[in-house]
């Protein structure tokens, strides 16, 4: 259609302006897309999608972190959920020759680090694997540390226990669909929200306030808005938690730590019951540590050439299909042994194909040339 006119004669105006040509082709394709096709296009190109379970869980955890930070500041005279300020105080106190205060700040940072270390020991992947990862151990660990903080509130060690609880919680879910998600501080969240707003503003200015959006622009905007809604809900949850935590500390002093401890403990017990009884996982399972996250299209056609092939059996042992999407496509979590076996079989098939092609060329040199 680009090369012929309405009468079918060749169109000689093939050197027209590149921008105008691409725009006309874009408009022509857009006019031929049905509503269903547009929706399928949006689904296919979306890279950020978060289930309601993850959204609610993230907001609740941010709420608890806000409470813990406010209670710790009022009851223990320290912020414990973020460590940039404490790390800065180390240098300031060293410069002022206040070694004991520098040591206190260093222990807060170290406690947060140990909490993250424990989380890394229990959870093998940064990507969220709901139903497979040992989030229940982490949540119950956070609850236990907050209970210990309450019992030892009159001792200096209480602030370190609270910092460790925040480090343990913050490491639980760090990446979802390529977005970095934190629940105990808001600096990174605000940075991401600002970046999204800047990108949207730039797009609106370039595309006449949305009037010149094509399907891909609409998908990109919807994707950014979805990501912004998740990040904003975490920020709001943290803020509400600070207000609630300050009010609780005013009313019941250090016993206010028991409120976020109860919430995280209940979440841990509920998740453990879901994972063990509903999904039939072992209570302490290392399966999540032994999976590999690969683009789903990397497994396309695996095991279909031979019905009795072990590759089909291996790929059928996919333990969890996450809803996470990355720029490479839908991510699938597969047993490590199954994926390695699939790669080995794929390499063997590739070698056989190359050998067959070489033999064919030797047998028919004239045809090959």
ChimeraX attribute file (.defattr): number of C-alpha atoms within 10 A of each C-alpha:
attribute: neighborCount
match mode: 1-to-1
recipient: residues
	/A:1	9
	/A:2	11
	/A:3	11
	/A:4	12
	/A:5	11
	/A:6	8
	/A:7	6
	/A:8	9
	/A:9	9
	/A:10	13
	/A:11	12
	/A:12	10
	/A:13	10
	/A:14	11
	/A:15	7
	/A:16	9
	/A:17	9
	/A:18	10
	/A:19	9
	/A:20	10
	/A:21	14
	/A:22	11
	/A:23	11
	/A:24	13
	/A:25	14
	/A:26	13
	/A:27	12
	/A:28	11
	/A:29	10
	/A:30	13
	/A:31	9
	/A:32	9
	/A:33	13
	/A:34	10
	/A:35	9
	/A:36	9
	/A:37	11
	/A:38	15
	/A:39	13
	/A:40	11
	/A:41	15
	/A:42	19
	/A:43	12
	/A:44	13
	/A:45	17
	/A:46	19
	/A:47	23
	/A:48	21
	/A:49	17
	/A:50	16
	/A:51	9
	/A:52	9
	/A:53	9
	/A:54	15
	/A:55	15
	/A:56	14
	/A:57	15
	/A:58	21
	/A:59	22
	/A:60	22
	/A:61	25
	/A:62	29
	/A:63	27
	/A:64	30
	/A:65	29
	/A:66	29
	/A:67	30
	/A:68	33
	/A:69	28
	/A:70	28
	/A:71	31
	/A:72	27
	/A:73	17
	/A:74	16
	/A:75	20
	/A:76	20
	/A:77	11
	/A:78	19
	/A:79	20
	/A:80	31
	/A:81	28
	/A:82	21
	/A:83	20
	/A:84	10
	/A:85	12
	/A:86	20
	/A:87	17
	/A:88	13
	/A:89	18
	/A:90	22
	/A:91	15
	/A:92	14
	/A:93	17
	/A:94	14
	/A:95	11
	/A:96	11
	/A:97	11
	/A:98	13
	/A:99	13
	/A:100	12
	/A:101	16
	/A:102	21
	/A:103	15
	/A:104	18
	/A:105	23
	/A:106	19
	/A:107	19
	/A:108	26
	/A:109	24
	/A:110	18
	/A:111	23
	/A:112	26
	/A:113	19
	/A:114	17
	/A:115	26
	/A:116	22
	/A:117	16
	/A:118	17
	/A:119	24
	/A:120	16
	/A:121	10
	/A:122	21
	/A:123	24
	/A:124	17
	/A:125	19
	/A:126	14
	/A:127	20
	/A:128	20
	/A:129	21
	/A:130	18
	/A:131	19
	/A:132	20
	/A:133	23
	/A:134	26
	/A:135	24
	/A:136	25
	/A:137	20
	/A:138	26
	/A:139	27
	/A:140	21
	/A:141	23
	/A:142	27
	/A:143	26
	/A:144	19
	/A:145	24
	/A:146	31
	/A:147	22
	/A:148	18
	/A:149	28
	/A:150	21
	/A:151	15
	/A:152	15
	/A:153	21
	/A:154	13
	/A:155	10
	/A:156	12
	/A:157	14
	/A:158	21
	/A:159	28
	/A:160	22
	/A:161	26
	/A:162	33
	/A:163	32
	/A:164	29
	/A:165	30
	/A:166	29
	/A:167	28
	/A:168	26
	/A:169	29
	/A:170	24
	/A:171	23
	/A:172	26
	/A:173	22
	/A:174	16
	/A:175	16
	/A:176	21
	/A:177	20
	/A:178	14
	/A:179	16
	/A:180	15
	/A:181	23
	/A:182	23
	/A:183	30
	/A:184	26
	/A:185	22
	/A:186	21
	/A:187	12
	/A:188	14
	/A:189	22
	/A:190	15
	/A:191	12
	/A:192	19
	/A:193	20
	/A:194	13
	/A:195	14
	/A:196	18
	/A:197	15
	/A:198	12
	/A:199	14
	/A:200	18
	/A:201	13
	/A:202	12
	/A:203	18
	/A:204	16
	/A:205	10
	/A:206	12
	/A:207	14
	/A:208	10
	/A:209	13
	/A:210	15
	/A:211	8
	/A:212	11
	/A:213	16
	/A:214	13
	/A:215	15
	/A:216	14
	/A:217	15
	/A:218	13
	/A:219	21
	/A:220	19
	/A:221	19
	/A:222	15
	/A:223	18
	/A:224	20
	/A:225	17
	/A:226	15
	/A:227	21
	/A:228	20
	/A:229	13
	/A:230	20
	/A:231	27
	/A:232	18
	/A:233	18
	/A:234	28
	/A:235	25
	/A:236	16
	/A:237	22
	/A:238	27
	/A:239	19
	/A:240	16
	/A:241	26
	/A:242	22
	/A:243	15
	/A:244	20
	/A:245	28
	/A:246	22
	/A:247	16
	/A:248	19
	/A:249	21
	/A:250	14
	/A:251	11
	/A:252	10
	/A:253	16
	/A:254	21
	/A:255	18
	/A:256	24
	/A:257	31
	/A:258	20
	/A:259	18
	/A:260	24
	/A:261	26
	/A:262	18
	/A:263	17
	/A:264	26
	/A:265	23
	/A:266	16
	/A:267	20
	/A:268	22
	/A:269	15
	/A:270	12
	/A:271	20
	/A:272	24
	/A:273	16
	/A:274	15
	/A:275	21
	/A:276	16
	/A:277	12
	/A:278	11
	/A:279	12
	/A:280	10
	/A:281	17
	/A:282	13
	/A:283	14
	/A:284	13
	/A:285	13
	/A:286	16
	/A:287	17
	/A:288	23
	/A:289	17
	/A:290	13
	/A:291	21
	/A:292	18
	/A:293	17
	/A:294	16
	/A:295	17
	/A:296	16
	/A:297	13
	/A:298	14
	/A:299	15
	/A:300	9
	/A:301	9
	/A:302	21
	/A:303	20
	/A:304	11
	/A:305	10
	/A:306	10
	/A:307	10
	/A:308	10
	/A:309	13
	/A:310	16
	/A:311	24
	/A:312	18
	/A:313	15
	/A:314	20
	/A:315	19
	/A:316	14
	/A:317	14
	/A:318	16
	/A:319	15
	/A:320	16
	/A:321	15
	/A:322	16
	/A:323	18
	/A:324	21
	/A:325	22
	/A:326	18
	/A:327	13
	/A:328	12
	/A:329	17
	/A:330	22
	/A:331	21
	/A:332	23
	/A:333	20
	/A:334	26
	/A:335	23
	/A:336	18
	/A:337	15
	/A:338	21
	/A:339	22
	/A:340	15
	/A:341	16
	/A:342	21
	/A:343	16
	/A:344	13
	/A:345	17
	/A:346	15
	/A:347	12
	/A:348	12
	/A:349	12
	/A:350	12
	/A:351	12
	/A:352	12
	/A:353	12
	/A:354	12
	/A:355	12
	/A:356	12
	/A:357	13
	/A:358	12
	/A:359	12
	/A:360	13
	/A:361	14
	/A:362	12
	/A:363	11
	/A:364	10
	/A:365	10
	/A:366	8
	/A:367	9
	/A:368	11
	/A:369	6
